[in-house]
């Protein structure tokens, strides 16, 4: 099969607006009515606090290097960083 290099390119566009709206509606439908986004964020912060607590000196050094490199976000005072 030969390719004709003189043929113009054809624009190909897909509008995903409807699919994104459906996806968001499905996410909202899957959430329970008593879902608490602030509570979920607090629980996530507590999990990070627990994850990064009790680091030994080498682990703390590695953690600090990851924060300095921008791999991990810096933690507020009282946290591992």
VEXVO-855786 format. One record per atom (N, C-alpha, C): residue number from 1; residue in one letter; atom name; x, y, z. Coordinates in nm, 3 decimals. Layout:
<recs>
  pos  code  site       xx       yy       zz
  NUM     A    CA        X        Y        Z
...
</recs>
This chain:
<recs>
  pos  code  site       xx       yy       zz
    1     X     N    0.085   -0.117    0.000
    1     X    CA    0.000    0.000    0.000
    1     X     C    0.089    0.123    0.000
    2     X     N    0.075    0.207   -0.096
    2     X    CA    0.157    0.326   -0.104
    2     X     C    0.087    0.444   -0.036
    3     X     N    0.166    0.532    0.018
    3     X    CA    0.112    0.651    0.083
    3     X     C    0.126    0.770   -0.009
    4     X     N    0.022    0.847   -0.020
    4     X    CA    0.023    0.967   -0.103
    4     X     C    0.062    1.084   -0.015
    5     X     N    0.185    1.135   -0.031
    5     X    CA    0.233    1.243    0.055
    5     X     C    0.176    1.379    0.016
    6     X     N    0.102    1.385   -0.093
    6     X    CA    0.045    1.513   -0.135
    6     X     C   -0.093    1.537   -0.075
    7     X     N   -0.152    1.435   -0.011
    7     X    CA   -0.284    1.453    0.049
    7     X     C   -0.272    1.537    0.175
    8     X     N   -0.363    1.631    0.193
    8     X    CA   -0.356    1.715    0.313
    8     X     C   -0.396    1.634    0.438
    9     X     N   -0.348    1.683    0.549
    9     X    CA   -0.384    1.621    0.676
    9     X     C   -0.531    1.650    0.706
   10     X     N   -0.593    1.561    0.779
   10     X    CA   -0.733    1.576    0.816
   10     X     C   -0.738    1.603    0.966
   11     X     N   -0.809    1.709    1.005
   11     X    CA   -0.827    1.737    1.147
   11     X     C   -0.918    1.633    1.208
   12     X     N   -0.880    1.583    1.323
   12     X    CA   -0.960    1.484    1.393
   12     X     C   -0.981    1.536    1.535
   13     X     N   -1.105    1.566    1.569
   13     X    CA   -1.136    1.621    1.700
   13     X     C   -1.243    1.537    1.768
   14     X     N   -1.229    1.524    1.898
   14     X    CA   -1.330    1.456    1.979
   14     X     C   -1.365    1.548    2.094
   15     X     N   -1.492    1.574    2.111
   15     X    CA   -1.538    1.656    2.223
   15     X     C   -1.575    1.562    2.337
   16     X     N   -1.497    1.566    2.445
   16     X    CA   -1.518    1.477    2.558
   16     X     C   -1.602    1.541    2.668
   17     X     N   -1.663    1.655    2.640
   17     X    CA   -1.741    1.725    2.742
   17     X     C   -1.853    1.638    2.796
   18     X     N   -1.927    1.574    2.711
   18     X    CA   -2.038    1.490    2.755
   18     X     C   -1.987    1.372    2.838
   19     X     N   -1.880    1.309    2.794
   19     X    CA   -1.825    1.196    2.869
   19     X     C   -1.772    1.240    3.005
   20     X     N   -1.709    1.355    3.011
   20     X    CA   -1.660    1.407    3.139
   20     X     C   -1.776    1.437    3.232
   21     X     N   -1.884    1.491    3.179
   21     X    CA   -2.004    1.517    3.260
   21     X     C   -2.061    1.387    3.312
   22     X     N   -2.066    1.285    3.230
   22     X    CA   -2.115    1.154    3.274
   22     X     C   -2.025    1.095    3.382
   23     X     N   -1.895    1.108    3.363
   23     X    CA   -1.800    1.055    3.461
   23     X     C   -1.818    1.123    3.596
   24     X     N   -1.828    1.255    3.596
   24     X    CA   -1.846    1.329    3.721
   24     X     C   -1.979    1.293    3.787
   25     X     N   -2.083    1.276    3.708
   25     X    CA   -2.213    1.237    3.764
   25     X     C   -2.204    1.099    3.827
   26     X     N   -2.131    1.008    3.764
   26     X    CA   -2.115    0.873    3.820
   26     X     C   -2.037    0.876    3.951
   27     X     N   -1.936    0.961    3.958
   27     X    CA   -1.859    0.973    4.083
   27     X     C   -1.949    1.026    4.194
   28     X     N   -2.025    1.130    4.164
   28     X    CA   -2.113    1.187    4.266
   28     X     C   -2.221    1.088    4.308
   29     X     N   -2.271    1.008    4.215
   29     X    CA   -2.373    0.907    4.248
   29     X     C   -2.314    0.796    4.334
   30     X     N   -2.186    0.767    4.315
   30     X    CA   -2.122    0.660    4.391
   30     X     C   -2.091    0.702    4.536
   31     X     N   -2.081    0.832    4.560
   31     X    CA   -2.053    0.879    4.695
   31     X     C   -2.177    0.862    4.782
   32     X     N   -2.152    0.825    4.905
   32     X    CA   -2.264    0.810    4.997
   32     X     C   -2.318    0.946    5.036
   33     X     N   -2.446    0.955    5.072
   33     X    CA   -2.506    1.084    5.106
   33     X     C   -2.438    1.151    5.227
   34     X     N   -2.382    1.072    5.317
   34     X    CA   -2.319    1.130    5.435
   34     X     C   -2.168    1.149    5.419
   35     X     N   -2.120    1.146    5.294
   35     X    CA   -1.977    1.165    5.268
   35     X     C   -1.934    1.303    5.315
   36     X     N   -1.825    1.308    5.390
   36     X    CA   -1.773    1.432    5.447
   36     X     C   -1.636    1.461    5.387
   37     X     N   -1.627    1.551    5.288
   37     X    CA   -1.496    1.576    5.226
   37     X     C   -1.393    1.632    5.323
   38     X     N   -1.435    1.718    5.416
   38     X    CA   -1.339    1.771    5.514
   38     X     C   -1.291    1.662    5.608
   39     X     N   -1.381    1.574    5.646
   39     X    CA   -1.343    1.461    5.730
   39     X     C   -1.245    1.369    5.658
   40     X     N   -1.267    1.349    5.528
   40     X    CA   -1.175    1.267    5.450
   40     X     C   -1.037    1.331    5.443
   41     X     N   -1.033    1.462    5.427
   41     X    CA   -0.904    1.532    5.424
   41     X     C   -0.834    1.524    5.559
   42     X     N   -0.910    1.538    5.668
   42     X    CA   -0.850    1.525    5.801
   42     X     C   -0.794    1.385    5.822
   43     X     N   -0.869    1.284    5.781
   43     X    CA   -0.822    1.146    5.794
   43     X     C   -0.696    1.122    5.713
   44     X     N   -0.688    1.184    5.595
   44     X    CA   -0.568    1.171    5.514
   44     X     C   -0.448    1.236    5.582
   45     X     N   -0.469    1.353    5.641
   45     X    CA   -0.361    1.419    5.715
   45     X     C   -0.315    1.335    5.834
   46     X     N   -0.411    1.274    5.904
   46     X    CA   -0.376    1.187    6.016
   46     X     C   -0.294    1.067    5.968
   47     X     N   -0.330    1.013    5.853
   47     X    CA   -0.255    0.900    5.796
   47     X     C   -0.112    0.942    5.762
   48     X     N   -0.095    1.061    5.702
   48     X    CA    0.039    1.110    5.672
   48     X     C    0.118    1.134    5.801
   49     X     N    0.052    1.190    5.902
   49     X    CA    0.120    1.211    6.030
   49     X     C    0.172    1.079    6.086
   50     X     N    0.089    0.977    6.079
   50     X    CA    0.128    0.846    6.129
   50     X     C    0.239    0.786    6.043
   51     X     N    0.228    0.801    5.912
   51     X    CA    0.327    0.746    5.820
   51     X     C    0.465    0.804    5.844
   52     X     N    0.472    0.935    5.867
   52     X    CA    0.601    1.001    5.880
   52     X     C    0.643    1.025    6.025
   53     X     N    0.576    0.963    6.121
   53     X    CA    0.615    0.978    6.261
   53     X     C    0.716    0.869    6.298
   54     X     N    0.800    0.899    6.393
   54     X    CA    0.893    0.800    6.443
   54     X     C    1.002    0.760    6.346
   55     X     N    1.040    0.849    6.255
   55     X    CA    1.148    0.817    6.162
   55     X     C    1.282    0.817    6.234
   56     X     N    1.369    0.721    6.199
   56     X    CA    1.504    0.727    6.255
   56     X     C    1.584    0.832    6.178
   57     X     N    1.707    0.855    6.218
   57     X    CA    1.784    0.965    6.159
   57     X     C    1.805    0.946    6.009
   58     X     N    1.831    0.824    5.964
   58     X    CA    1.853    0.800    5.820
   58     X     C    1.722    0.820    5.742
   59     X     N    1.612    0.770    5.796
   59     X    CA    1.484    0.790    5.731
   59     X     C    1.448    0.938    5.724
   60     X     N    1.477    1.012    5.831
   60     X    CA    1.449    1.155    5.833
   60     X     C    1.534    1.227    5.729
   61     X     N    1.658    1.183    5.714
   61     X    CA    1.748    1.243    5.615
   61     X     C    1.693    1.221    5.473
   62     X     N    1.648    1.100    5.446
   62     X    CA    1.591    1.069    5.315
   62     X     C    1.462    1.149    5.294
   63     X     N    1.379    1.156    5.398
   63     X    CA    1.255    1.233    5.389
   63     X     C    1.287    1.379    5.356
   64     X     N    1.384    1.437    5.426
   64     X    CA    1.422    1.577    5.403
   64     X     C    1.473    1.597    5.260
   65     X     N    1.549    1.500    5.207
   65     X    CA    1.597    1.510    5.070
   65     X     C    1.480    1.507    4.972
   66     X     N    1.381    1.422    4.997
   66     X    CA    1.265    1.413    4.909
   66     X     C    1.183    1.542    4.913
   67     X     N    1.173    1.604    5.031
   67     X    CA    1.101    1.731    5.042
   67     X     C    1.178    1.840    4.967
   68     X     N    1.310    1.843    4.986
   68     X    CA    1.392    1.945    4.920
   68     X     C    1.387    1.930    4.768
   69     X     N    1.373    1.806    4.719
   69     X    CA    1.368    1.782    4.575
   69     X     C    1.228    1.806    4.518
   70     X     N    1.131    1.830    4.605
   70     X    CA    0.995    1.855    4.560
   70     X     C    0.915    1.728    4.533
   71     X     N    0.969    1.613    4.573
   71     X    CA    0.897    1.487    4.553
   71     X     C    0.783    1.476    4.653
   72     X     N    0.808    1.518    4.777
   72     X    CA    0.706    1.520    4.882
   72     X     C    0.680    1.665    4.921
   73     X     N    0.556    1.697    4.956
   73     X    CA    0.529    1.834    5.002
   73     X     C    0.583    1.856    5.142
   74     X     N    0.627    1.979    5.172
   74     X    CA    0.675    2.005    5.307
   74     X     C    0.559    1.996    5.408
   75     X     N    0.589    1.950    5.526
   75     X    CA    0.489    1.938    5.632
   75     X     C    0.505    2.058    5.725
   76     X     N    0.395    2.096    5.789
   76     X    CA    0.401    2.208    5.883
   76     X     C    0.479    2.167    6.009
   77     X     N    0.514    2.263    6.093
   77     X    CA    0.593    2.233    6.211
   77     X     C    0.520    2.131    6.298
   78     X     N    0.598    2.045    6.362
   78     X    CA    0.539    1.938    6.441
   78     X     C    0.522    1.810    6.363
   79     X     N    0.549    1.816    6.233
   79     X    CA    0.541    1.696    6.150
   79     X     C    0.682    1.649    6.121
   80     X     N    0.695    1.555    6.034
   80     X    CA    0.824    1.490    6.009
   80     X     C    0.928    1.584    5.952
   81     X     N    0.888    1.679    5.871
   81     X    CA    0.987    1.766    5.806
   81     X     C    1.043    1.869    5.902
</recs>
